[in-house]
């Protein structure tokens, strides 16, 4: 079975590495991008099973990136975890509009992200087993 592949998009090296470490611990292959524009290029070139993206980034922000992912007919339903330092109340309407599957406010405890990752990875693995 092919490994699960995740795309991490964050212009902050600390958070990108933190998410990468949590994914690698779970046997997930990781692709990285520093902004939404770079991430969109990776998303279109590579098969990815999960996207973890920051909200505030240069060139193309996280919500613009999620909108672009969701408009992709072939792979638009990939699970998305949105990370942001902006309070949830400012994001909630956007979360509904852009359909991020999970939202986590920065700074966050790694254990909290780990719980979300375990839930998403379990769903991906279960779906693969069903095919």
C-alpha positions as CSV (number, residue, x, y, z in Angstrom):
1,X,0.0,0.0,0.0
2,X,1.2,3.5,-0.9
3,X,2.2,5.6,2.1
4,X,-0.1,8.5,3.0
5,X,1.3,11.8,1.7
6,X,0.7,15.1,3.5
7,X,1.4,18.6,2.2
8,X,2.4,21.1,4.9
9,X,2.1,24.8,4.0
10,X,3.4,27.3,6.4
11,X,5.8,30.2,6.1
12,X,6.9,29.7,9.7
13,X,9.8,27.2,10.0
14,X,9.0,26.3,13.6
15,X,5.4,25.3,12.9
16,X,6.2,23.6,9.6
17,X,8.8,21.4,11.4
18,X,6.5,20.7,14.3
19,X,3.7,19.4,11.9
20,X,6.3,17.5,9.9
21,X,7.7,15.7,13.0
22,X,4.1,14.7,14.1
23,X,3.4,13.3,10.6
24,X,6.7,11.5,10.3
25,X,6.1,9.8,13.6
26,X,2.9,8.5,12.1
27,X,4.5,7.1,9.0
28,X,3.3,9.8,6.7
29,X,5.4,11.0,3.8
30,X,5.7,14.8,4.0
31,X,5.9,17.5,1.2
32,X,6.5,21.1,2.3
33,X,5.7,24.6,1.0
34,X,6.4,28.0,2.4
35,X,3.4,29.8,1.0
36,X,0.1,29.1,-0.7
37,X,1.4,29.6,-4.2
38,X,4.2,27.2,-3.7
39,X,1.8,24.7,-2.1
40,X,-0.6,25.0,-5.0
41,X,2.2,24.0,-7.4
42,X,3.0,21.0,-5.2
43,X,-0.7,20.1,-4.9
44,X,-1.1,20.1,-8.7
45,X,2.1,18.1,-9.3
46,X,1.9,15.5,-6.6
47,X,-0.7,13.1,-5.2
48,X,-1.5,14.2,-1.6
49,X,-3.9,12.7,0.9
50,X,-3.9,15.5,3.5
51,X,-3.2,19.2,3.6
52,X,-2.1,21.1,6.7
53,X,-2.0,24.9,6.0
54,X,-1.4,28.1,7.8
55,X,-3.8,31.0,7.2
56,X,-1.6,34.1,7.0
57,X,1.1,33.6,4.4
58,X,2.6,35.7,1.6
59,X,1.6,35.5,-2.1
60,X,-1.4,33.2,-1.6
61,X,-3.0,32.9,1.8
62,X,-4.4,29.7,3.4
63,X,-8.0,30.5,2.5
64,X,-7.1,31.3,-1.1
65,X,-5.2,28.0,-1.2
66,X,-8.1,26.0,0.3
67,X,-10.5,27.6,-2.2
68,X,-8.2,26.6,-5.1
69,X,-8.0,23.0,-3.7
70,X,-11.7,22.7,-3.3
71,X,-12.3,23.9,-6.9
72,X,-10.1,21.1,-8.2
73,X,-12.6,18.6,-9.7
74,X,-10.3,15.6,-9.4
75,X,-8.9,16.0,-5.9
76,X,-11.0,18.7,-4.2
77,X,-12.1,16.6,-1.2
78,X,-8.7,16.1,0.3
79,X,-8.9,16.7,4.1
80,X,-7.6,20.1,5.1
81,X,-6.4,21.3,8.6
82,X,-6.2,25.0,8.9
83,X,-3.8,26.6,11.4
84,X,-4.0,30.3,12.3
85,X,-3.0,32.9,14.8
86,X,-6.2,34.7,14.0
87,X,-9.0,34.0,16.5
88,X,-11.6,31.4,15.5
89,X,-14.4,33.9,15.4
90,X,-12.8,35.6,12.5
91,X,-12.3,32.3,10.7
92,X,-15.6,30.5,11.3
93,X,-17.4,32.0,8.3
94,X,-14.4,31.4,6.2
95,X,-14.1,27.9,7.5
96,X,-17.6,27.2,6.4
97,X,-17.1,28.9,3.1
98,X,-13.9,27.2,2.3
99,X,-14.6,23.9,4.0
100,X,-11.5,23.4,6.1
101,X,-12.1,20.1,7.9
102,X,-10.4,21.2,11.1
103,X,-9.2,24.5,12.5
104,X,-6.5,24.9,15.1
105,X,-5.6,28.2,16.7
106,X,-1.9,29.1,17.0
107,X,-0.1,28.7,19.3
108,X,-1.4,25.2,20.0
109,X,-0.2,22.2,22.0
110,X,1.4,19.5,19.7
111,X,-0.8,16.9,21.5
112,X,-3.9,18.7,20.3
113,X,-2.8,18.6,16.7
114,X,-1.7,15.0,17.2
115,X,-5.3,14.0,18.1
116,X,-6.6,15.7,15.0
117,X,-4.0,14.1,12.8
118,X,-4.7,10.6,14.3
119,X,-8.5,11.1,13.5
120,X,-7.8,12.2,9.9
121,X,-5.2,9.5,9.2
122,X,-7.6,6.9,10.6
123,X,-10.3,8.0,8.2
124,X,-7.9,8.0,5.3
125,X,-6.6,4.5,6.1
126,X,-10.2,3.2,6.6
127,X,-11.2,4.6,3.2
128,X,-8.2,3.0,1.6
129,X,-9.1,-0.3,3.2
130,X,-12.6,-0.1,1.8
131,X,-11.4,0.4,-1.8
